[in-house]
């Protein structure tokens, strides 16, 4: 079933995967195949505090309980943006869906699915995220100019997830003592 995106293009998603999407939301959909089992990938992702290892702008994620987590993200101009996120669906080893709690600075919702790939090919990880971009169209243009455009970030973050799960580290081009995602020495 086609779903209209903010730019007027259509994205194919199944009815089971639809999320409420106000027309002003930015919609991001990405997928990657990872040479690990769905169970292993789900376990890593389900501990939301792990996501700071693969997501650039995450300052911290505090897991409050199995349903609620508190996110602190670097926002525009270096200002931190915070919200609580609620798990709305949790199918073990298969799917996690969430939405921002009411009153969040950035309303967002989405899901990630872990699907068996073709025999011997690992797991297909599919992610769909909808969020209300700060600053509307102007904010989206600024984000794109600063290379913080959501599609680009989602592609990078899924690539980091793949690297971390397949090799145990995330490679960077920031030198041996690199940035936040460089492998930590023991």
C-alpha positions in Angstrom: 0.0 0.0 0.0 1.6 3.4 -1.0 2.0 6.0 1.8 2.4 9.6 0.8 5.6 11.2 2.0 6.1 14.9 2.7 7.6 15.4 -0.7 4.5 13.8 -2.4 6.3 10.6 -3.4 4.9 7.2 -2.5 6.6 4.7 -0.2 5.3 1.1 -0.2 4.6 -0.2 3.3 2.2 -2.9 4.5 -0.9 -1.9 6.4 0.6 -3.6 9.5 3.5 -1.2 9.4 1.6 2.1 9.0 2.1 4.7 11.7 0.1 7.9 12.2 1.8 10.5 10.0 0.7 14.1 10.1 1.3 15.7 6.7 4.1 18.0 8.0 6.2 15.1 9.3 9.5 14.0 7.8 9.4 10.3 6.9 12.6 8.2 6.7 12.7 4.6 5.6 15.9 2.6 5.3 17.1 -1.0 5.2 20.3 -3.0 5.5 21.3 -6.7 5.6 23.5 -7.7 8.5 25.3 -11.1 8.8 23.8 -11.8 12.2 20.7 -13.5 13.5 17.5 -11.5 14.1 17.7 -12.5 17.8 21.2 -11.0 18.2 20.2 -7.8 16.4 17.0 -7.4 18.3 18.7 -7.9 21.7 21.3 -5.1 20.9 18.6 -2.7 19.6 16.1 -3.4 22.4 18.7 -2.1 25.0 18.2 1.4 23.8 21.3 2.6 25.7 23.3 0.7 23.0 22.0 3.0 20.3 24.3 5.8 21.3 27.2 3.7 19.9 25.7 4.0 16.4 23.8 7.3 16.4 25.8 10.5 15.9 23.8 13.1 17.7 22.8 11.0 20.8 24.2 12.5 24.0 22.7 9.8 26.2 19.7 7.5 26.4 18.5 6.6 29.9 16.3 3.4 30.0 13.7 4.2 32.7 11.7 0.9 32.5 10.9 -1.7 29.7 8.5 0.8 28.1 9.9 4.3 28.7 13.3 5.8 27.9 14.7 9.3 28.1 16.6 10.6 25.1 19.0 13.6 25.0 20.2 14.6 21.5 22.4 17.4 20.1 20.1 19.8 18.4 20.6 22.7 16.1 23.1 25.3 17.3 24.4 22.9 20.0 21.2 23.0 22.0 20.3 19.7 23.6 16.8 18.4 22.8 15.2 15.9 25.2 12.1 13.7 25.1 10.7 10.5 26.6 10.0 7.7 24.2 7.4 5.0 24.7 7.6 1.4 23.3 4.2 0.9 21.5 4.9 -2.6 20.2 7.5 -5.2 21.1 7.5 -8.5 19.3 10.6 -10.4 20.5 13.3 -10.9 17.9 11.1 -9.3 15.2 9.9 -5.8 15.7 10.1 -2.7 18.0 7.8 0.3 17.6 7.9 3.5 19.6 6.5 7.1 19.8 7.5 10.2 21.7 5.6 10.8 24.9 3.1 13.7 24.8 4.8 17.1 25.2 8.1 16.0 23.6 10.1 18.8 22.0 10.4 16.7 18.8 7.4 14.5 18.1 8.5 11.2 16.6 7.5 7.7 16.0 8.7 4.7 14.1 9.6 1.0 14.1 12.5 -1.3 13.3 12.0 -4.8 12.0 14.4 -7.8 11.9 13.5 -10.2 9.1 15.3 -13.4 8.2 17.2 -12.8 4.9 17.6 -15.3 2.2 19.3 -18.5 3.3 22.8 -17.8 4.6 22.5 -14.0 4.0 21.8 -12.8 7.6 19.0 -10.5 8.6 17.3 -7.7 6.8 16.9 -4.7 9.2 14.1 -2.3 8.1 13.5 1.0 9.9 10.8 3.6 9.4 10.9 6.9 11.4 8.5 9.8 11.2 9.2 13.1 13.0 8.2 16.7 13.1 11.4 18.5 12.0 12.2 21.5 14.2 11.8 24.7 12.2 9.6 23.0 9.6 10.8 23.4 6.0 13.5 25.9 6.9 14.8 23.5 9.6 14.9 20.6 7.1 16.9 22.8 4.6 19.4 23.8 7.3 19.8 20.1 8.4 20.5 19.1 4.8 23.1 21.8 4.4 24.8 20.7 7.6 24.7 17.0 6.5 22.2 16.2 9.3 19.5 15.4 6.8 17.4 12.4 8.2 17.9 10.1 5.2 21.6 10.6 5.3 21.8 10.1 9.0 19.6 7.0 8.9 21.9 5.5 6.2 25.0 6.2 8.2 23.5 4.9 11.5 22.4 1.6 9.9 25.8 1.3 8.3 27.4 1.7 11.7 25.0 -0.8 13.2 26.1 -3.3 10.5 29.8 -2.6 11.1 29.4 -3.0 14.9 27.4 -6.2 14.7 29.6 -7.8 12.1 33.0 -6.7 13.2 32.6 -5.5 16.8 33.7 -2.0 16.0 32.7 1.1 14.0 35.3 2.4 11.7 35.9 6.1 11.5 38.0 8.5 9.4 38.8 10.6 12.5 42.2 9.0 13.3 43.2 6.5 16.0 41.8 8.5 18.9 38.8 9.6 16.7 35.4 10.7 17.6 32.6 9.2 19.6 32.3 6.1 17.5 35.9 5.0 17.5 36.7 1.7 19.1 37.5 2.1 22.7 40.8 0.7 23.9 40.7 -1.9 26.7 
